[in-house]
């Protein structure tokens, strides 16, 4: 299938399109990247070179796809990091154009806003982007993949145990009420530290109209740039391959967990994707799916 992927790109490393394209290709899909930024490396390394993509260029590239009839075969739009607030309307226009050409196009929104930490988390995108994602992009989405911090920001609810996290996910799903996806809007929340789960365990929670489930996996105390981008791409790729939401999330989680393990062993922060590429298709770890609703 064909996925229009609108997110960041780096020359060295594996974040945004620099990991999503490969992950989707490994799962048998064709990915069409439009980069929101082009940086030499992840800014977490302490410095970088590059620039933010002009919003008009994003529009031009989408218009080119329209003129060539390419969007008629677009099965999903995947979005991630936005480098500037004015890219937001260009993203929404791209989704609208894809759906005009193919009404069954899914919009998968990875709402890159910020992350948690000892001080309660931080927003690291430019001013206005987080609110745009919450108020304008989220109502258009069929599938959303927030991390724990982003789930709380998007809903205004604390998500500290399974019950409160599900309440936040239900509120987010209600905001995505226009989804035409079979099963309704799907929220898959990652990196959840839940009070009712064992220490040093992270949870992935999923919910749609068919119910809710939880996947637990060991936490790895090591930064890995692009892990969320990789998870969102693998989740989408597996869903498009016909897997159910729980199975797709479990497969994505197993692959990402293995890659982060290898990244930590090697002392890297950039994901060790290439030597572990087989994991993207056939994860060696399988985490249990627990039905909770």
HUMOSUL-V528442 format. One record per residue. RES is the residue in three letters. SS is DSSP state (A for helix, B for strand, O for the rest). PHI is phi in whole degrees, 0 to 359 (NA if undefined). NEAR is the number of other ideal C-beta (glycine too) atoms within 10 Angstrom. Layout:
res=RES ss=SS phi=PHI near=NEAR
res=RES ss=SS phi=PHI near=NEAR
This chain:
res=UNK ss=O phi=NA near=17
res=UNK ss=B phi=242 near=19
res=UNK ss=B phi=234 near=25
res=UNK ss=B phi=273 near=25
res=UNK ss=B phi=248 near=27
res=UNK ss=B phi=247 near=27
res=UNK ss=B phi=193 near=28
res=UNK ss=B phi=286 near=26
res=UNK ss=B phi=212 near=23
res=UNK ss=B phi=231 near=25
res=UNK ss=O phi=287 near=12
res=UNK ss=O phi=242 near=12
res=UNK ss=O phi=117 near=23
res=UNK ss=O phi=218 near=25
res=UNK ss=O phi=226 near=28
res=UNK ss=O phi=56 near=30
res=UNK ss=A phi=296 near=28
res=UNK ss=A phi=289 near=25
res=UNK ss=A phi=240 near=31
res=UNK ss=A phi=295 near=30
res=UNK ss=A phi=299 near=20
res=UNK ss=A phi=296 near=18
res=UNK ss=A phi=299 near=28
res=UNK ss=A phi=293 near=27
res=UNK ss=A phi=295 near=16
res=UNK ss=A phi=300 near=19
res=UNK ss=O phi=270 near=20
res=UNK ss=O phi=95 near=11
res=UNK ss=O phi=250 near=20
res=UNK ss=B phi=261 near=13
res=UNK ss=B phi=253 near=22
res=UNK ss=B phi=250 near=20
res=UNK ss=B phi=276 near=18
res=UNK ss=B phi=237 near=24
res=UNK ss=B phi=270 near=23
res=UNK ss=B phi=276 near=24
res=UNK ss=B phi=217 near=21
res=UNK ss=B phi=232 near=18
res=UNK ss=B phi=244 near=23
res=UNK ss=O phi=292 near=14
res=UNK ss=O phi=195 near=19
res=UNK ss=O phi=294 near=21
res=UNK ss=A phi=301 near=15
res=UNK ss=A phi=297 near=14
res=UNK ss=A phi=285 near=15
res=UNK ss=O phi=107 near=7
res=UNK ss=O phi=174 near=8
res=UNK ss=O phi=196 near=16
res=UNK ss=O phi=238 near=9
res=UNK ss=B phi=133 near=17
res=UNK ss=B phi=206 near=9
res=UNK ss=B phi=277 near=17
res=UNK ss=O phi=289 near=22
res=UNK ss=O phi=295 near=14
res=UNK ss=A phi=302 near=20
res=UNK ss=A phi=296 near=10
res=UNK ss=A phi=292 near=13
res=UNK ss=A phi=302 near=22
res=UNK ss=A phi=298 near=18
res=UNK ss=A phi=297 near=12
res=UNK ss=A phi=296 near=19
res=UNK ss=A phi=295 near=25
res=UNK ss=A phi=299 near=13
res=UNK ss=A phi=298 near=10
res=UNK ss=A phi=295 near=20
res=UNK ss=A phi=297 near=16
res=UNK ss=A phi=295 near=9
res=UNK ss=O phi=269 near=9
res=UNK ss=O phi=75 near=9
res=UNK ss=A phi=290 near=16
res=UNK ss=A phi=290 near=22
res=UNK ss=A phi=296 near=14
res=UNK ss=A phi=254 near=14
res=UNK ss=O phi=276 near=24
res=UNK ss=O phi=265 near=17
res=UNK ss=B phi=200 near=25
res=UNK ss=B phi=248 near=29
res=UNK ss=B phi=247 near=28
res=UNK ss=B phi=238 near=28
res=UNK ss=O phi=223 near=25
res=UNK ss=O phi=296 near=24
res=UNK ss=O phi=257 near=31
res=UNK ss=O phi=269 near=22
res=UNK ss=O phi=203 near=17
res=UNK ss=O phi=298 near=16
res=UNK ss=O phi=288 near=15
res=UNK ss=A phi=284 near=26
res=UNK ss=A phi=302 near=19
res=UNK ss=A phi=300 near=15
res=UNK ss=A phi=294 near=23
res=UNK ss=A phi=296 near=27
res=UNK ss=A phi=298 near=17
res=UNK ss=A phi=295 near=15
res=UNK ss=A phi=295 near=25
res=UNK ss=A phi=297 near=23
res=UNK ss=A phi=298 near=15
res=UNK ss=A phi=294 near=20
res=UNK ss=A phi=296 near=27
res=UNK ss=A phi=289 near=18
res=UNK ss=A phi=295 near=12
res=UNK ss=A phi=279 near=16
res=UNK ss=O phi=214 near=16
res=UNK ss=O phi=300 near=8
res=UNK ss=O phi=271 near=11
res=UNK ss=O phi=297 near=24
res=UNK ss=B phi=275 near=25
res=UNK ss=B phi=246 near=27
res=UNK ss=B phi=256 near=25
res=UNK ss=B phi=254 near=23
res=UNK ss=O phi=268 near=29
res=UNK ss=O phi=281 near=28
res=UNK ss=O phi=290 near=27
res=UNK ss=O phi=233 near=24
res=UNK ss=B phi=182 near=16
res=UNK ss=B phi=208 near=15
res=UNK ss=O phi=279 near=16
res=UNK ss=O phi=177 near=9
res=UNK ss=O phi=302 near=5
res=UNK ss=O phi=267 near=6
res=UNK ss=O phi=98 near=8
res=UNK ss=O phi=102 near=17
res=UNK ss=B phi=208 near=11
res=UNK ss=B phi=271 near=15
res=UNK ss=O phi=244 near=14
res=UNK ss=O phi=274 near=18
res=UNK ss=O phi=292 near=13
res=UNK ss=O phi=308 near=8
res=UNK ss=O phi=93 near=13
res=UNK ss=A phi=292 near=22
res=UNK ss=A phi=300 near=21
res=UNK ss=A phi=291 near=14
res=UNK ss=A phi=299 near=20
res=UNK ss=A phi=299 near=26
res=UNK ss=A phi=291 near=19
res=UNK ss=A phi=267 near=11
res=UNK ss=A phi=242 near=13
res=UNK ss=A phi=280 near=21
res=UNK ss=A phi=301 near=21
res=UNK ss=A phi=297 near=15
res=UNK ss=A phi=268 near=18
res=UNK ss=O phi=276 near=28
res=UNK ss=O phi=266 near=23
res=UNK ss=B phi=224 near=25
res=UNK ss=B phi=230 near=28
res=UNK ss=O phi=232 near=30
res=UNK ss=O phi=285 near=29
res=UNK ss=B phi=276 near=23
res=UNK ss=A phi=300 near=23
res=UNK ss=A phi=297 near=19
res=UNK ss=A phi=293 near=28
res=UNK ss=A phi=300 near=27
res=UNK ss=A phi=291 near=21
res=UNK ss=A phi=295 near=20
res=UNK ss=A phi=291 near=23
res=UNK ss=A phi=248 near=22
res=UNK ss=O phi=74 near=9
res=UNK ss=O phi=246 near=17
res=UNK ss=O phi=282 near=12
res=UNK ss=O phi=235 near=23
res=UNK ss=O phi=248 near=16
res=UNK ss=O phi=215 near=15
res=UNK ss=A phi=299 near=20
res=UNK ss=A phi=295 near=11
res=UNK ss=A phi=290 near=16
res=UNK ss=A phi=294 near=25
res=UNK ss=A phi=296 near=19
res=UNK ss=A phi=298 near=14
res=UNK ss=A phi=295 near=24
res=UNK ss=A phi=294 near=27
res=UNK ss=A phi=295 near=15
res=UNK ss=A phi=295 near=15
res=UNK ss=A phi=294 near=24
res=UNK ss=A phi=298 near=20
res=UNK ss=A phi=297 near=11
res=UNK ss=A phi=290 near=17
res=UNK ss=O phi=264 near=22
res=UNK ss=O phi=296 near=9
res=UNK ss=O phi=273 near=11
res=UNK ss=O phi=296 near=21
res=UNK ss=O phi=257 near=12
res=UNK ss=O phi=297 near=18
res=UNK ss=O phi=302 near=10
res=UNK ss=O phi=94 near=13
res=UNK ss=O phi=73 near=15
res=UNK ss=O phi=300 near=24
res=UNK ss=B phi=243 near=28
res=UNK ss=B phi=245 near=28
res=UNK ss=B phi=237 near=28
res=UNK ss=B phi=260 near=25
res=UNK ss=B phi=246 near=26
res=UNK ss=B phi=63 near=19
res=UNK ss=B phi=277 near=24
res=UNK ss=O phi=261 near=16
res=UNK ss=O phi=253 near=20
res=UNK ss=O phi=295 near=8
res=UNK ss=O phi=264 near=11
res=UNK ss=O phi=241 near=15
res=UNK ss=O phi=300 near=9
res=UNK ss=O phi=300 near=6
res=UNK ss=O phi=61 near=10
res=UNK ss=B phi=238 near=13
res=UNK ss=B phi=255 near=19
res=UNK ss=B phi=237 near=23
res=UNK ss=B phi=248 near=25
res=UNK ss=B phi=246 near=25
res=UNK ss=B phi=231 near=27
res=UNK ss=B phi=208 near=25
res=UNK ss=B phi=214 near=22
res=UNK ss=O phi=295 near=12
res=UNK ss=O phi=276 near=15
res=UNK ss=B phi=134 near=13
res=UNK ss=B phi=218 near=20
res=UNK ss=B phi=212 near=23
res=UNK ss=B phi=223 near=24
res=UNK ss=B phi=236 near=22
res=UNK ss=B phi=257 near=17
res=UNK ss=B phi=209 near=17
res=UNK ss=B phi=297 near=12
res=UNK ss=O phi=281 near=14
res=UNK ss=O phi=242 near=15
res=UNK ss=O phi=277 near=6
res=UNK ss=O phi=202 near=13
res=UNK ss=O phi=291 near=14
res=UNK ss=O phi=219 near=22
res=UNK ss=B phi=291 near=22
res=UNK ss=O phi=98 near=26
res=UNK ss=A phi=298 near=22
res=UNK ss=A phi=293 near=23
res=UNK ss=A phi=295 near=28
res=UNK ss=A phi=296 near=25
res=UNK ss=A phi=300 near=25
res=UNK ss=A phi=299 near=30
res=UNK ss=A phi=293 near=34
res=UNK ss=A phi=293 near=28
res=UNK ss=A phi=301 near=30
res=UNK ss=A phi=298 near=30
res=UNK ss=A phi=301 near=28
res=UNK ss=A phi=287 near=21
res=UNK ss=A phi=299 near=22
res=UNK ss=A phi=292 near=20
res=UNK ss=O phi=275 near=13
res=UNK ss=O phi=98 near=8
res=UNK ss=O phi=285 near=16
res=UNK ss=O phi=290 near=15
res=UNK ss=A phi=304 near=23
res=UNK ss=A phi=295 near=20
res=UNK ss=A phi=296 near=14
res=UNK ss=A phi=297 near=22
res=UNK ss=A phi=293 near=28
res=UNK ss=A phi=295 near=25
res=UNK ss=A phi=296 near=24
res=UNK ss=A phi=296 near=30
res=UNK ss=A phi=296 near=25
res=UNK ss=A phi=298 near=20
res=UNK ss=A phi=294 near=27
res=UNK ss=A phi=296 near=29
res=UNK ss=A phi=300 near=22
res=UNK ss=A phi=297 near=18
res=UNK ss=A phi=298 near=25
res=UNK ss=A phi=294 near=20
res=UNK ss=A phi=304 near=18
res=UNK ss=A phi=292 near=17
res=UNK ss=A phi=297 near=24
res=UNK ss=A phi=293 near=16
res=UNK ss=A phi=300 near=10
res=UNK ss=O phi=279 near=10
res=UNK ss=O phi=76 near=7
res=UNK ss=O phi=267 near=15
res=UNK ss=O phi=251 near=16
res=UNK ss=B phi=280 near=22
res=UNK ss=O phi=304 near=23
res=UNK ss=O phi=273 near=20
res=UNK ss=O phi=282 near=22
res=UNK ss=A phi=299 near=8
res=UNK ss=A phi=290 near=10
res=UNK ss=A phi=242 near=18
res=UNK ss=O phi=296 near=15
res=UNK ss=A phi=295 near=12
res=UNK ss=A phi=297 near=22
res=UNK ss=A phi=296 near=25
res=UNK ss=A phi=262 near=15
res=UNK ss=O phi=231 near=10
res=UNK ss=O phi=299 near=21
res=UNK ss=O phi=277 near=11
res=UNK ss=O phi=249 near=16
res=UNK ss=O phi=232 near=10
res=UNK ss=O phi=267 near=17
res=UNK ss=O phi=289 near=10
res=UNK ss=B phi=256 near=19
res=UNK ss=B phi=252 near=14
res=UNK ss=B phi=286 near=9
res=UNK ss=O phi=239 near=14
res=UNK ss=O phi=200 near=11
